[in-house]
Amino acid sequence: QVQLVESGGGLVQAGGSLRLSCAVSGRTVSNHGMGWFRQAPGKDREFVAGIGLNTWYANSVRGRFTISRDNAKNTVYLQMNSLKPEDTAVYYCAARPVTGYDLRPIAYDYWGQGTQVTVSS
């Protein structure tokens, strides 16, 4: 059984930082494409960052967010710095059974339950 469990969300002031974690069981992150997505109320789920053989970021977070992977812990992280109120959303971790990431949610087979990030102005 595949499980992705996110943690690390919370309430932070604008300009602050959070680190999200995604602990994976039942699959090995080193041979899966991993992605972070987010969904704000009334909006579609959108790609934030992905990691496979390399990394890629949405334009809105590039330079502020960093995705990384600890193969020994089978965990993926999203370090979020210089947070803005528009970053407020539920953040989801996702996995796909190929080594490359994809910007489309439909490309991912496994999802976590999500963690709320709220940035106050």
Secondary structure in CASP SS format (residue, H / E / C, confidence):
PFRMAT SS
TARGET T0000
AUTHOR 0000-0000-0000
METHOD secondary structure of the structure
MODEL  1
Q C 1.00
V C 1.00
Q E 1.00
L E 1.00
V E 1.00
E E 1.00
S E 1.00
G C 1.00
G C 1.00
G E 1.00
L E 1.00
V E 1.00
Q E 1.00
A C 1.00
G C 1.00
G C 1.00
S C 1.00
L E 1.00
R E 1.00
L E 1.00
S E 1.00
C E 1.00
A E 1.00
V E 1.00
S E 1.00
G C 1.00
R C 1.00
T C 1.00
V H 1.00
S H 1.00
N H 1.00
H C 1.00
G E 1.00
M E 1.00
G E 1.00
W E 1.00
F E 1.00
R E 1.00
Q E 1.00
A C 1.00
P C 1.00
G C 1.00
K C 1.00
D C 1.00
R C 1.00
E E 1.00
F E 1.00
V E 1.00
A E 1.00
G E 1.00
I E 1.00
G C 1.00
L C 1.00
N C 1.00
T E 1.00
W E 1.00
Y E 1.00
A C 1.00
N C 1.00
S C 1.00
V C 1.00
R E 1.00
G C 1.00
R C 1.00
F E 1.00
T E 1.00
I E 1.00
S E 1.00
R E 1.00
D E 1.00
N C 1.00
A C 1.00
K C 1.00
N C 1.00
T E 1.00
V E 1.00
Y E 1.00
L E 1.00
Q E 1.00
M E 1.00
N C 1.00
S C 1.00
L C 1.00
K C 1.00
P H 1.00
E H 1.00
D H 1.00
T C 1.00
A E 1.00
V E 1.00
Y E 1.00
Y E 1.00
C E 1.00
A E 1.00
A E 1.00
R E 1.00
P C 1.00
V C 1.00
T C 1.00
G C 1.00
Y C 1.00
D C 1.00
L C 1.00
R C 1.00
P H 1.00
I H 1.00
A H 1.00
Y C 1.00
D C 1.00
Y E 1.00
W E 1.00
G C 1.00
Q C 1.00
G C 1.00
T E 1.00
Q E 1.00
V E 1.00
T E 1.00
V E 1.00
S E 1.00
S C 1.00
END
